[in-house]
Amino acid sequence: LLCLALAACSSSPRPQQSRAVVNQTDRAVDFSGFWELDYSQSDNIQANLNALVRDVRQQYERAQGGGGVYQQAGPSMIIGGSGDTNSGASIIGLAQMADLVTQSQLLEVTQDEYKIRLKREGDYALSCEFYPGQYHTVETPLGREVCGWEEHQLIFKTVLPEGLTIQQVLSLAPDGQRLNIATTVISDRVTSPFTVNRVYVQYVPQDDGYSCKMTISKGRVCTTEKSR
């Protein structure tokens, strides 16, 4: 599934206009600017994974009338279901996919009346063309990409084979200083979706002569580069 997602991102798309109608009251929000990840306000992958395991376990126990047995054996953890459904490998794979597509620490967003482009550090860019009252759909050899506005949120959805869907929802805080990207990964092998919220705050790019990187413990750290 990881390979399919990466391959879809690098494929050559064929744009098509979707027939899906968007609410006519939906309006674009300006996400333009430079954004850096705020670890303190963002979700923790491990905590979300633990929550997903608990949720799937509760589903299984309810289905078994409260008498289900929860087994765990390292990577081969089984929570319930049939075949590969809700297996440890499937659940961990879902979390790994979410982690993979939410690792960007810096964003550069350019936007006008008709389109938006999110350049993500170390990852492929997200782009969308705006069609009044409609979603924009792009067909690729490995899946379908859909984007558009729902009220004041911008939705990117990628539907891949093997029953995998990745949805990213962008929303802006009322003060315009925080950008939230809620990434949800859905698989037909796991009975609950996996969602990760990443919060970004605006920053001003440093002048030449500075090198900046993001760290978990200290956030963004900048050092002076020696002139050549």
C-alpha positions in Angstrom: 0.0 0.0 0.0 2.9 2.4 0.8 4.4 1.7 -2.7 1.0 2.3 -4.4 0.6 5.7 -2.6 4.1 6.9 -3.6 3.7 5.7 -7.2 0.4 7.5 -7.5 1.9 10.8 -6.3 4.6 10.6 -9.0 2.3 9.5 -11.9 1.2 11.8 -14.8 -2.4 12.9 -14.1 -5.2 13.5 -16.6 -7.4 16.3 -15.3 -11.2 15.8 -15.5 -13.9 17.9 -14.1 -16.0 16.0 -11.5 -19.8 16.1 -11.5 -19.9 16.2 -7.7 -21.5 19.4 -6.7 -20.1 21.5 -3.9 -22.2 23.6 -1.6 -22.7 27.0 -3.3 -22.0 28.8 0.1 -18.5 27.3 0.2 -15.8 30.0 0.0 -12.0 29.9 -0.4 -9.8 30.7 2.5 -6.4 32.2 1.9 -3.7 29.8 3.1 -0.9 31.7 1.4 2.4 32.0 3.3 5.2 30.1 4.9 4.3 27.6 7.6 6.3 25.6 10.1 5.2 22.5 12.1 4.3 23.2 15.8 5.0 19.9 17.6 3.4 21.1 20.8 0.0 21.5 19.1 0.2 18.5 16.8 -0.9 14.9 17.4 1.5 12.2 18.6 1.5 9.2 16.2 2.0 6.7 19.0 -0.8 8.1 21.1 -3.1 8.0 18.1 -2.0 4.4 17.3 -2.8 3.3 20.9 -6.2 4.9 20.6 -6.9 3.1 17.4 -6.0 -0.2 18.9 -8.3 0.4 21.8 -11.2 1.4 19.5 -10.8 -1.7 17.3 -10.5 -3.9 20.3 -13.8 -2.5 21.7 -15.5 -3.1 18.4 -14.4 -6.7 18.5 -15.5 -7.2 22.1 -18.9 -5.7 21.3 -19.3 -8.0 18.3 -18.4 -11.0 20.6 -20.9 -9.9 23.2 -18.2 -8.7 25.6 -16.4 -12.0 25.7 -13.8 -11.5 23.1 -10.2 -12.4 23.7 -7.5 -9.9 22.9 -4.3 -11.5 21.8 -1.0 -9.8 21.2 2.2 -11.3 19.9 4.5 -8.6 18.6 4.1 -7.7 14.9 1.5 -10.5 14.4 -1.0 -8.9 16.9 -4.5 -10.1 16.2 -7.5 -8.0 17.4 -10.3 -9.8 15.7 -12.1 -10.0 12.4 -11.4 -12.3 9.5 -8.4 -12.8 7.2 -6.1 -9.7 7.3 -8.9 -7.4 8.8 -7.7 -5.6 11.9 -4.4 -7.6 12.0 -1.5 -6.0 13.7 0.3 -5.6 10.4 -2.7 -3.8 8.9 -3.1 -1.4 11.8 0.6 -0.6 12.0 0.6 -0.1 8.2 -2.2 2.4 8.5 -0.2 4.4 11.1 3.0 4.2 9.1 1.2 5.5 6.0 -0.2 8.5 8.1 3.2 9.2 9.5 4.7 9.0 6.0 2.4 11.6 4.5 2.5 14.0 7.4 6.3 14.3 8.0 6.8 17.7 6.3 8.0 20.3 8.7 7.9 23.3 6.4 5.2 24.4 4.0 5.1 27.1 1.3 1.6 27.8 0.1 0.8 29.9 -3.0 -2.8 30.6 -3.9 -4.9 32.8 -6.1 -8.5 32.9 -7.1 -8.3 29.8 -9.3 -5.7 27.4 -7.8 -3.6 26.5 -4.8 -0.2 24.8 -4.4 1.3 23.5 -1.2 5.0 22.9 -1.5 5.9 20.5 1.3 9.5 20.0 2.5 10.8 16.5 1.6 7.5 15.5 0.0 5.4 15.9 -3.1 3.4 19.1 -3.6 -0.4 19.2 -3.2 -2.2 21.3 -5.9 -5.8 22.0 -6.7 -7.7 24.0 -9.4 -10.9 25.6 -8.2 -14.1 25.0 -10.2 -17.1 27.0 -9.0 -19.6 24.7 -7.3 -17.7 21.6 -8.2 -14.8 19.3 -7.1 -11.7 18.9 -9.3 -10.9 15.3 -10.2 -7.7 13.9 -11.6 -7.5 10.3 -12.8 -4.1 8.6 -12.6 -3.0 5.1 -13.6 -3.1 4.0 -10.0 -6.1 5.9 -8.6 -8.2 9.0 -8.4 -7.4 12.4 -6.8 -10.2 14.8 -5.8 -10.0 18.2 -4.3 -12.4 21.1 -3.5 -13.9 23.3 -0.9 -16.4 22.2 1.8 -17.5 25.4 3.5 -14.1 27.0 4.7 -12.1 23.8 4.5 -10.1 22.6 1.6 -10.3 18.8 1.0 -7.7 16.7 -0.8 -8.7 13.0 -1.3 -6.7 10.3 -3.0 -8.4 7.0 -3.7 -6.0 4.2 -4.4 -6.4 0.5 -5.2 -6.3 -2.2 -2.5 -9.1 -0.3 -0.6 -6.8 2.6 0.6 -8.0 6.2 0.8 -6.0 9.2 2.0 -7.8 12.4 2.9 -6.2 15.7 3.9 -8.4 18.5 5.3 -6.9 22.1 5.6 -8.5 24.6 7.9 -7.3 28.0 9.2 -7.7 29.3 12.8 -9.9 32.4 13.2 -6.8 34.5 13.8 -5.2 33.2 10.6 -2.0 32.3 12.5 -2.5 28.5 12.6 -3.0 26.1 9.8 -4.4 22.6 10.7 -4.0 19.7 8.3 -6.1 16.7 9.4 -4.8 13.6 7.5 -7.1 10.5 7.6 -6.0 7.2 6.2 -8.8 4.6 5.5 -8.2 1.0 4.6 -10.7 -1.8 4.0 -8.4 -4.0 6.1 -9.0 -1.9 9.3 -12.5 -1.2 10.6 -11.6 2.3 11.9 -9.7 5.1 10.1 -6.5 6.6 11.4 -6.3 10.4 11.7 -3.4 12.7 12.5 -3.7 16.4 13.0 -0.6 18.5 12.2 -0.7 22.2 13.3 1.5 24.8 11.5 2.3 28.4 12.4 3.4 31.2 10.1 7.1 32.1 10.0 9.3 34.5 8.0 11.9 32.7 5.9 15.5 33.5 7.1 17.9 35.6 5.0 20.8 34.0 3.1 23.5 33.0 5.5 21.3 31.0 7.8 20.5 27.3 7.9 17.4 26.2 9.7 16.1 22.8 10.7 13.2 21.4 12.8 13.9 19.4 15.9 11.5 17.6 18.3 13.0 19.0 21.4 13.8 22.6 20.4 11.5 23.2 17.4 13.1 25.3 14.6 16.8 25.8 15.2 18.8 28.2 13.0 22.6 28.5 12.7 24.9 30.9 10.8 26.6 29.5 7.8 30.1 30.4 6.9 30.6 32.5 3.8 32.3 30.7 0.9 
